């Protein structure tokens, strides 16, 4: 599965990338919303991990543009779980919401893989 990780926190990108690559997935990373949108258009991923608050375009702004052109699965992530949750993520067009920090990165990877089944 081809996966795009869009998050301005390098540690989050590296951790997710390492776990996903360890499961055999093809992973590309972006450090902000603008780069994420460009990589999404170029790489056409099956799944996108998308942070809510980032420099440039926010996750919801990127998600809106993606949904106009793609049915890729999207996992919205945020450290501000009070403001963003599963309900708001689904309303924005995401398939799943994951609060940060992750308690179990391998559980997050499994949720991502289950979305593709």
N, C-alpha and C positions, 0 to 999 in steps of 0.2 A: 504494500500500500504506500502511495506517495503522500507524505504529510508535510504541511507547512506550519511552523511555529512562529507566531508573531507576538513578541513581548519585549519591552524595553529593559527588562532585567536579565542580564547575561546569565546569572546563575539558574534562573528558571529555564531559559533556552537550553543551556548546556545539560541540565539534569534531564529534562524531557527528551532531548535529542539522544543522549546516551542510552536511556532506557528503551526508547523506540528503535534505535539502530540495533540494540542488543536483541530485539525481537525480529530483526530482519527487514524493517521498514526503511524506505528511502526518505530521508528527512532534509528539508531546507529550512533555513532560519532567517528571520527579519527582525531588526531592532526597533522598528517603529511602524506606524500605520501606513505611511507612504511607501516604504520599502516593501512592506507586506503585501500591499495591493499590487505593486509591480511584480513581485515574485509569484503571486497567485495567478496573475494574467499570463506570465511566462511558463510556469511549471504545471498549471492545471492540477492541483493536488486533489486527492480523494477526501482528505480530511484537513481541517485547519484548527489549530489551537490559537485562540485569539484573545489577547488581553484587552480589558475594557479601557483603562486609562494609559495612554501613551502619548509621546510627542507627535506632532504632525497630525495625522488623522487618528481619531479615537477608534477603539474596537467597533462600537456601534456604527460609526460612519463607514468603516471598511466593510462591515457586514451588510449594510444597506446596498452598497455598490456591488458586492459579490452576489447578493440575492437577485439582483436585476439580471444577472448573466449566468448564474451557476446554481446547481443543486448540491454542491459539495457539502459534506457534513461539517458542522462547525461546533466546536466546544468553546464557549465563552468562559474566560477566567477573570477573577477579580479578587483583590484583597479586601475590597469593600463589600463584603457579603450582606451587610444590612441593607444597602442601597440596591445591590444587584443580587438576584437569586434565580432559581430555576424558572419561576413564572415570568419575570421580566426578560430573561434570556430567550425563552420561547416566543414571547411577544415580539422580540426584535428579529426573530427568524433563525435563532441558533437551535441546535438539536439537544444541547446539554449545557449545564452550568457547573463549573467546578470552582469552589472557593480556594483562595491561596492564603497561607502556604499549604502545600499538599501534605497531608498526614502520611500518605502512602503512595508514592509515585507509581508503583507497579499496579495499584488499584486503578489509578487514573489511566494508565496504558491499557489495562483490560477493558475499562469502560469505552475507550476509543475503539479498540478492536471489536467490541460487541456492537458498536454503532454501524460498523461496516458489514455485519452479518445479516 
